[in-house]
Amino acid sequence: MENKENTKDQLVGDLKEIRKKISKLETVQIKNGKIKEELNQSYKKLNEIMVDMVSIVTKVAEMRDPYLRGHQKRVSKLATAIAQEMKLARDKIEGIKFAALVHDAGRFNWPTKIVNNEGQLTEEEHELIKNHSKISYYILKTVNFPWDIAEIAYQHHEKLDGSGYPKGLKDGEILMEAKIIAVADVVEAMSSKRSYRPAYSIKEILAEILKNKGILYESQVVDACLRLFQEKHFQFKEE
């Protein structure tokens, strides 16, 4: 009888200990939940501050070039969608979003003559235009972004076969973020009307990037871009 009582008391004691541990775990979970919420709020605020800061850089460039208005925002929208379609990590997607918003910051350096040009450019003017990636790099490297925004902007005109600029990098030397923005940049530019040509149709644009898949543009990026337009009906216009 005494053994049964001892066993019973032991079981009750064990249950009490288990309940205490459960209670402690629940308390920890509540605290962790609060910490997670506070971190999410802080992240959101920092994100908003960064968006505001990036918007200033974007507006400075857009003031100089009427054809740049909305360009970086649209490129960012497509580049972000491509990165999501490729199922990249959240942090990498965020980096692509912000890099695309400022990738052409160096265009503010273009002379008015080039900005408003409706004809053929001279070789010297072409070289000046190609220099904008480098200017973007020097502007953006002074900002302590959580991602390598400056280098991504520097590389967004590089091509897999080494025919791009300003460094003539090849496939393995180019950041994936820059490869994504390169495709988004080409698609957006071709879809927009210019003084010297009308806008291309989406069919023509997709045919162009498909033709250069694996040659100029990363295959995974082209495939993701094609899926977005052909299967998911992606559009640049604001929803």
Secondary structure, DSSP 8 states (H G I E B T S, - for coil): -HHHHHHHHHHHHHHHHHHHHHHHHHHHHHHHHHHHHHHHHHHHHHHHHHHHHHHHHHHHHHHH-GGGTTHHHHHHHHHHHHHHHTT--HHHHHHHHHHHHHTTGGGGGS-HHHHT--S---HHHHHHHHTHHHHHHHHHTTS--SS-HHHHHHHTT--TTS-SSSS---GGGS-HHHHHHHHHHHHHHHHS-BTTB----HHHHHHHHHHTBTTTB-HHHHHHHHHHHHTS---SS--
